[in-house]
Amino acid sequence: MMLRSALSSIAFMGRLSRRQYWLRFPFLVAAPLFTTLACWIVGLSLLHTVALALVCSTPLFSAGYRRLQDTSERGSDAVAPWGYFIVAVFLGSWSAGSHTTLQTAFASDSPPDGPVGLAAVIIYGLGGSLIGLTALVFLVMFLVSITPAVAQTLLPSTPGPNKYGPNPNEVPS
């Protein structure tokens, strides 16, 4: 029984009522947030932090997926926008790294000058800024694409069965 309950929290099938979703939501959000904080405190790399946070986010993604299916929408609309967020995080990290490299190069006792200094400014300064702007674009794309999915979680269940299964509010216990 307990294994069945645990597996249902990561199953990407069926429906999840609005009440069930919002009762679980604080705990489902807390897990990846605490994982990310712990990874940051321990000093894990960005790649490891994102990987662990994604694993801990699986029940959250599953719940959102099943909640959208409960309103007769595609569940993938709840999960797909997170790809934009992950790309934005990596691009933002890359941009910050570029600017740190540039700052370190010009903070040394003999900063690069001439063509080498100009190349460093172009590659790390301008390139890092363009990557940072791209990260912002991906962040905006995430916000724009996740907004309808979040709004959909507030709607009541579709009455009766739909193509994703029976209405969880109407199923006898």
SULVENVEN-V963374 format. One record per residue. N is the residue number from 0. RES is the residue in one letter. OMEGA is omega as a letter, one per 40 degrees, with the letter a starting at -180 (* if undefined). Layout:
# SULVENVEN-V963374
n={N/N}
res={RES/RES}
omega={OMEGA/OMEGA}
This chain:
# SULVENVEN-V963374
n={0/1/2/3/4/5/6/7/8/9/10/11/12/13/14/15/16/17/18/19/20/21/22/23/24/25/26/27/28/29/30/31/32/33/34/35/36/37/38/39/40/41/42/43/44/45/46/47/48/49/50/51/52/53/54/55/56/57/58/59/60/61/62/63/64/65/66/67/68/69/70/71/72/73/74/75/76/77/78/79/80/81/82/83/84/85/86/87/88/89/90/91/92/93/94/95/96/97/98/99/100/101/102/103/104/105/106/107/108/109/110/111/112/113/114/115/116/117/118/119/120/121/122/123/124/125/126/127/128/129/130/131/132/133/134/135/136/137/138/139/140/141/142/143/144/145/146/147/148/149/150/151/152/153/154/155/156/157/158/159/160/161/162/163/164/165/166/167/168/169/170/171/172}
res={M/M/L/R/S/A/L/S/S/I/A/F/M/G/R/L/S/R/R/Q/Y/W/L/R/F/P/F/L/V/A/A/P/L/F/T/T/L/A/C/W/I/V/G/L/S/L/L/H/T/V/A/L/A/L/V/C/S/T/P/L/F/S/A/G/Y/R/R/L/Q/D/T/S/E/R/G/S/D/A/V/A/P/W/G/Y/F/I/V/A/V/F/L/G/S/W/S/A/G/S/H/T/T/L/Q/T/A/F/A/S/D/S/P/P/D/G/P/V/G/L/A/A/V/I/I/Y/G/L/G/G/S/L/I/G/L/T/A/L/V/F/L/V/M/F/L/V/S/I/T/P/A/V/A/Q/T/L/L/P/S/T/P/G/P/N/K/Y/G/P/N/P/N/E/V/P/S}
omega={a/i/i/i/i/i/i/i/i/i/i/i/i/a/i/a/a/a/i/a/a/i/a/a/a/a/a/i/a/a/i/i/i/i/i/i/i/i/i/i/a/i/i/i/i/a/i/i/i/i/i/i/i/i/i/i/a/i/i/i/i/a/i/i/a/i/i/i/i/i/i/i/i/i/a/i/i/a/a/a/a/i/i/a/a/i/i/i/a/i/i/i/i/i/i/i/i/a/i/i/i/a/i/a/a/i/a/a/i/a/i/i/i/a/i/i/i/i/i/i/a/a/a/a/a/i/i/i/i/i/i/i/i/i/i/i/i/i/i/i/i/a/i/a/a/a/i/i/i/i/a/a/a/a/i/i/i/a/i/i/i/a/a/i/a/i/a/i/a/a/i/a/*}
